[in-house]
């Protein structure tokens, strides 16, 4: 399936021409260039996603992922009254009964928060089996991310000029979309 992602520009360069786009074919970028050119070449076959003033960037690489996911508990929203909404570490974490099920659920919530920042890759290795499973199931890579280029893996984020993440894609699959 072809997807044409229309953005204001392709980052991280500041001198990007307005009206750029990227075409994703399956898991890879098929083309990156001016929107009008790509629309003419792929428009009839591609689903178009318009990200407005968004800038297409490489996804973020999170070097502290092990600490964020294996040394912190990301509370369930239903626990907000008693545990709050921010990750728990240290004595607060030690006071919790952390089963494998709870670690896995925490890791999934933590990964969702990372995806909402444009993260597509994490530094590992993850030693806790439930955390490792959560990371693998979401398709996050365990290495730095390459810049968007034709033929490359379609791992990217669409950010606004103030850094707000509009969308995150891994292997061409949209894994986060701001509502």
MARPAMI-672557 format. One line per field, with one value per residue: z, y, x of N, C-alpha, C in turn. Coordinates in steps of 0.1 Angstrom, whole numbers, plus 2048, in hexadecimal, padded with zeros to 3 digits. Layout:
BEGIN
n_z	c(Z; ...) .
n_y	c(Y; ...) .
n_x	c(X; ...) .
ca_z	c(Z; ...) .
ca_y	c(Y; ...) .
ca_x	c(X; ...) .
c_z	c(Z; ...) .
c_y	c(Y; ...) .
c_x	c(X; ...) .
//
This chain:
BEGIN
n_z	c(800; 7F7; 806; 807; 817; 81F; 828; 837; 835; 832; 84C; 85D; 853; 851; 83B; 829; 80D; 80A; 80B; 808; 804; 80D; 800; 80A; 806; 810; 827; 822; 817; 7F8; 7E9; 7ED; 7EC; 7DA; 7E0; 7CC; 7B6; 7BF; 7C4; 7AA; 79F; 7B0; 7BB; 7B2; 7BB; 7D5; 7F8; 807; 821; 832; 844; 84A; 857; 85F; 863; 854; 864; 86F; 884; 8A9; 8BC; 8D9; 8F1; 90D; 912; 91F; 93B; 93C; 937; 946; 95F; 96A; 972; 95F; 966; 963; 955; 965; 97D; 985; 999; 9B1; 9AB; 99A; 97B; 96F; 968; 980; 996; 9A8; 9CC; 9CA; 9B5; 9BF; 9D3; 9C6; 9BB; 9A4; 98C; 970; 95D; 964; 95F; 943; 93A; 944; 935; 91B; 91D; 922; 90A; 8F9; 901; 8F9; 8DD; 8D7; 8D8; 8C1; 8BF; 8B0; 8B4; 8CC; 8E5; 8F0; 902; 90C; 92A; 939; 934; 92F; 929; 913; 901; 8FD; 8F0; 8D9; 8CD; 8C5; 8B1; 8B2; 8AB; 8B2; 8B1; 8A5; 890; 86D; 856; 844; 824; 801; 7FB; 814; 835; 841; 859; 86D; 87A; 87D; 883; 893; 890; 8AA; 8B5; 8BD; 8BA; 89F; 892; 891; 881; 87B; 867; 852; 85D; 86E; 88F; 8A2; 8A6; 8A9; 8B9) .
n_y	c(7F4; 816; 834; 857; 870; 890; 8AC; 8CA; 8CD; 8BB; 8B1; 8AF; 8C8; 8EB; 8FB; 8F2; 8EC; 8F7; 8E2; 8C6; 8A2; 87F; 85F; 840; 81F; 802; 7F7; 809; 828; 835; 84C; 86D; 88F; 8AD; 8B5; 8B8; 8AB; 890; 88B; 88B; 875; 85F; 863; 858; 83E; 83F; 842; 861; 874; 891; 8A5; 8BF; 8DB; 8CB; 8BC; 8A5; 88E; 87B; 85F; 862; 857; 845; 845; 83F; 82A; 811; 818; 828; 815; 7FE; 805; 814; 81A; 81E; 82C; 81F; 82F; 82C; 82A; 843; 853; 849; 844; 858; 867; 867; 856; 83E; 83A; 82D; 82D; 82E; 81D; 805; 800; 7F5; 7D8; 7C7; 7B4; 79D; 7A2; 7BC; 7CA; 7C7; 7D5; 7EE; 7F4; 7F5; 80B; 81E; 81D; 826; 841; 849; 845; 85A; 86F; 86E; 859; 83E; 82B; 819; 817; 7F9; 7DD; 7CD; 7BE; 7B4; 79D; 7A3; 7BE; 7BE; 7AF; 7C1; 7D7; 7CA; 7C1; 7D9; 7E1; 7F2; 7FE; 7F4; 806; 824; 83C; 83F; 85B; 867; 859; 851; 82F; 827; 81B; 820; 830; 849; 86A; 883; 8A4; 8C2; 8E5; 8ED; 8D6; 8C3; 8A3; 897; 87F; 85D; 845; 823; 80E; 815; 813; 824; 82B; 83D; 858; 879; 885) .
n_x	c(808; 806; 80E; 80B; 81B; 815; 827; 834; 84F; 86F; 882; 8A3; 8AB; 8AA; 8A6; 891; 87D; 85B; 83D; 844; 845; 842; 843; 837; 83D; 831; 848; 85C; 86B; 860; 863; 86E; 866; 85C; 83A; 826; 832; 835; 81A; 810; 81E; 817; 7FE; 7E4; 7E6; 7EC; 7E5; 7DE; 7EC; 7EA; 7FE; 7FD; 80E; 823; 844; 857; 86C; 889; 881; 882; 89F; 8A1; 8B8; 8B7; 8A5; 8A4; 8A6; 88F; 87B; 880; 887; 873; 851; 835; 818; 7F6; 7DB; 7C4; 7CF; 7D6; 7CB; 7D6; 7F2; 7FA; 804; 81D; 83C; 847; 863; 880; 87A; 85E; 858; 863; 851; 83B; 829; 837; 82F; 835; 821; 819; 831; 832; 81B; 821; 838; 82D; 81C; 830; 83F; 82B; 82A; 843; 841; 830; 841; 84E; 860; 872; 885; 898; 8B1; 8BF; 8CC; 8AD; 8A6; 892; 879; 85D; 85E; 86F; 85F; 849; 856; 85F; 848; 83C; 84C; 862; 883; 8A5; 8BA; 8CC; 8B9; 8B5; 8B7; 899; 897; 895; 88F; 897; 890; 86F; 86D; 863; 85B; 842; 844; 83A; 843; 849; 852; 83E; 831; 820; 81C; 828; 83B; 844; 856; 845; 82C; 813; 817; 811; 7FB; 7F3; 7D6) .
ca_z	c(800; 7F6; 80E; 804; 823; 81C; 833; 834; 831; 837; 855; 866; 84D; 853; 82E; 822; 805; 80F; 802; 805; 807; 80C; 7FC; 811; 7FF; 819; 832; 81D; 80F; 7EA; 7E4; 7F5; 7E3; 7DA; 7E1; 7BF; 7AD; 7C4; 7C2; 79B; 79D; 7B9; 7C0; 7B0; 7C1; 7E3; 802; 80B; 82E; 832; 851; 84C; 859; 865; 85D; 854; 86A; 873; 892; 8B4; 8C2; 8E7; 8F7; 91B; 912; 929; 947; 93C; 937; 94F; 96D; 96D; 970; 958; 96B; 95B; 957; 970; 98A; 986; 9A6; 9BB; 9A7; 991; 96C; 96B; 96B; 98E; 997; 9B6; 9D6; 9C6; 9AD; 9C8; 9DB; 9BE; 9B9; 996; 985; 961; 956; 967; 958; 935; 938; 946; 929; 910; 91F; 920; 8FC; 8F2; 903; 8F0; 8CF; 8D7; 8D6; 8B4; 8C1; 8A8; 8B7; 8DA; 8E8; 8F9; 902; 916; 931; 93F; 929; 92C; 923; 906; 8F9; 8FA; 8E7; 8CC; 8C6; 8BF; 8A5; 8B4; 8A7; 8BD; 8AB; 8A0; 885; 861; 851; 839; 816; 7F8; 7FC; 822; 83E; 843; 868; 86D; 882; 877; 88F; 891; 892; 8B8; 8BA; 8C0; 8B1; 899; 88E; 892; 879; 87B; 85B; 84A; 864; 877; 89C; 8AB; 89F; 8B3; 8B7) .
ca_y	c(800; 822; 840; 863; 878; 89E; 8B4; 8D7; 8CB; 8AF; 8B5; 8BA; 8D4; 8F7; 901; 8E8; 8F2; 8F4; 8D9; 8B9; 896; 873; 854; 834; 813; 7F7; 7FB; 812; 835; 833; 858; 879; 89A; 8B7; 8AE; 8B8; 8A1; 883; 889; 887; 868; 855; 867; 84F; 831; 840; 849; 86E; 879; 89E; 8A8; 8CE; 8E1; 8C1; 8BA; 896; 88D; 86D; 85D; 864; 84B; 847; 83D; 83B; 822; 807; 81E; 82C; 80A; 7F3; 80A; 81E; 815; 827; 828; 81D; 83B; 828; 82B; 851; 859; 844; 844; 863; 864; 867; 849; 83C; 834; 82D; 827; 82D; 811; 7FA; 7FD; 7EF; 7CA; 7C7; 7A7; 79E; 7A8; 7CA; 7D0; 7C8; 7DF; 7FB; 7F6; 7F9; 819; 826; 81D; 82F; 84F; 84C; 847; 867; 879; 86B; 84F; 832; 822; 819; 810; 7EE; 7D3; 7CC; 7B1; 7AF; 797; 7AA; 7CB; 7BB; 7AB; 7CD; 7DE; 7C3; 7C1; 7E6; 7E3; 7FC; 7F9; 7F5; 80D; 832; 83D; 846; 866; 862; 859; 847; 821; 824; 816; 82B; 833; 858; 872; 890; 8AD; 8D0; 8EE; 8EE; 8C9; 8BB; 898; 894; 871; 855; 839; 819; 805; 81A; 811; 82F; 826; 847; 863; 882; 887) .
ca_x	c(800; 80D; 809; 812; 81A; 817; 82C; 839; 85D; 876; 88D; 8A4; 8AF; 8A1; 8A3; 889; 872; 84D; 836; 84A; 83D; 849; 83B; 83B; 838; 833; 850; 867; 868; 861; 867; 86D; 868; 851; 82D; 820; 839; 831; 80C; 80F; 823; 811; 7F1; 7D9; 7E8; 7F0; 7DC; 7E4; 7EB; 7EF; 802; 7FD; 81B; 82C; 851; 85B; 879; 88C; 87C; 88C; 8A5; 8A1; 8C3; 8B4; 899; 8A5; 8A3; 881; 871; 883; 889; 868; 844; 82C; 80B; 7EA; 7D2; 7BB; 7D6; 7DA; 7C7; 7DF; 800; 7FE; 805; 82B; 843; 84C; 870; 885; 872; 850; 858; 866; 845; 831; 82A; 83A; 82F; 839; 816; 819; 83C; 82F; 812; 828; 841; 824; 819; 83C; 842; 821; 82E; 84F; 83D; 82A; 84B; 855; 86B; 870; 88F; 89C; 8BE; 8BD; 8C2; 8A3; 8A9; 886; 872; 850; 861; 874; 853; 841; 85D; 860; 83A; 839; 855; 86D; 890; 8AF; 8C6; 8C8; 8B0; 8BB; 8AE; 890; 89D; 88F; 894; 89A; 885; 865; 86C; 863; 852; 83E; 844; 837; 84F; 84D; 856; 833; 830; 813; 81B; 834; 839; 84F; 854; 839; 81F; 810; 815; 80C; 7F5; 7ED; 7C8) .
c_z	c(800; 7FF; 80B; 810; 81F; 828; 82E; 82E; 837; 83F; 855; 860; 84E; 845; 825; 81A; 80B; 805; 7FF; 808; 807; 809; 803; 80A; 809; 825; 82E; 817; 800; 7E4; 7EE; 7EC; 7E4; 7D9; 7D3; 7B5; 7B2; 7C2; 7B3; 799; 7A4; 7BD; 7BE; 7B7; 7D0; 7EC; 807; 819; 82E; 841; 853; 84D; 85F; 85D; 85F; 859; 86D; 881; 89C; 8B7; 8D1; 8EE; 905; 91C; 91C; 937; 947; 93D; 941; 95D; 970; 96A; 96A; 95D; 961; 95E; 963; 97D; 98D; 994; 9B1; 9B8; 99F; 983; 967; 96F; 97A; 98E; 9A6; 9C0; 9D2; 9BD; 9B6; 9D0; 9D3; 9BD; 9A9; 991; 977; 959; 958; 960; 949; 932; 93A; 93A; 91D; 911; 91D; 912; 8F5; 8F5; 8FB; 8E2; 8CD; 8D6; 8C9; 8B5; 8B8; 8AB; 8C5; 8DB; 8F2; 8FE; 90E; 91D; 937; 934; 925; 925; 914; 8FC; 8F4; 8EF; 8D9; 8C5; 8C0; 8B3; 8A6; 8B1; 8B3; 8B7; 8A7; 893; 879; 85D; 846; 82C; 80E; 7F9; 80B; 829; 841; 852; 869; 877; 87A; 883; 88A; 893; 8A0; 8BE; 8BE; 8B6; 8AC; 895; 88F; 88A; 87A; 870; 853; 851; 86E; 885; 8A6; 8A2; 8A9; 8AF; 8B8) .
c_y	c(80C; 82D; 84C; 86D; 886; 8A5; 8C1; 8D6; 8BE; 8B4; 8AC; 8C7; 8DF; 8FD; 8F7; 8F0; 8EE; 8EA; 8CC; 8AE; 88A; 868; 847; 828; 807; 7FC; 805; 81E; 832; 840; 863; 885; 8A4; 8B0; 8AD; 8AD; 893; 880; 885; 879; 85C; 857; 85E; 842; 832; 847; 856; 871; 887; 8A2; 8B7; 8D3; 8D8; 8C0; 8AB; 896; 87E; 86B; 85F; 856; 84E; 83E; 839; 832; 817; 80D; 822; 821; 7FF; 7F8; 815; 816; 820; 824; 828; 82A; 838; 829; 83A; 857; 855; 846; 850; 85F; 864; 85A; 849; 835; 833; 826; 825; 820; 805; 7F6; 7F6; 7E0; 7C8; 7B9; 7A8; 7A5; 7B7; 7D1; 7D1; 7D3; 7ED; 7FE; 7FB; 807; 823; 828; 827; 83E; 852; 84D; 854; 872; 877; 861; 843; 828; 824; 812; 805; 7EA; 7D3; 7BF; 7AC; 7AA; 79E; 7B7; 7C8; 7B7; 7B8; 7D5; 7D7; 7C3; 7CE; 7E9; 7ED; 7F6; 7FB; 7FB; 81B; 831; 844; 851; 860; 863; 84E; 839; 81D; 820; 822; 82C; 842; 85D; 87E; 899; 8BB; 8D9; 8EF; 8E0; 8BF; 8B0; 896; 886; 86A; 848; 830; 80F; 809; 819; 81D; 828; 830; 852; 86C; 885; 895) .
c_x	c(809; 806; 812; 810; 81E; 81B; 831; 848; 863; 882; 898; 8A8; 8A5; 89D; 89C; 87E; 864; 847; 83C; 841; 847; 83F; 840; 834; 83B; 83B; 85B; 862; 86A; 866; 866; 86F; 85D; 843; 826; 825; 835; 822; 809; 813; 81C; 803; 7E5; 7D9; 7EA; 7E5; 7E4; 7E2; 7F1; 7F1; 804; 80B; 825; 839; 854; 86A; 87C; 885; 887; 892; 8A6; 8AC; 8C0; 8A8; 899; 8A1; 894; 877; 873; 885; 87E; 85B; 83B; 81E; 800; 7E2; 7C8; 7C1; 7DA; 7D6; 7D1; 7EE; 804; 7FF; 813; 831; 848; 85A; 874; 87C; 863; 84E; 859; 859; 83A; 833; 82B; 83A; 833; 82E; 816; 825; 839; 825; 818; 831; 838; 820; 824; 840; 838; 825; 83A; 84B; 836; 834; 853; 860; 868; 87B; 894; 8A9; 8BA; 8CA; 8B9; 8A4; 89C; 87D; 865; 853; 866; 868; 84B; 848; 85D; 852; 837; 842; 860; 87A; 89A; 8BC; 8C2; 8C0; 8B7; 8B1; 8A5; 897; 896; 896; 897; 88E; 87C; 863; 86D; 859; 84E; 83C; 83F; 844; 853; 851; 84B; 832; 822; 811; 829; 832; 846; 84C; 848; 82C; 81E; 80E; 811; 806; 7EF; 7DE; 7C4) .
//
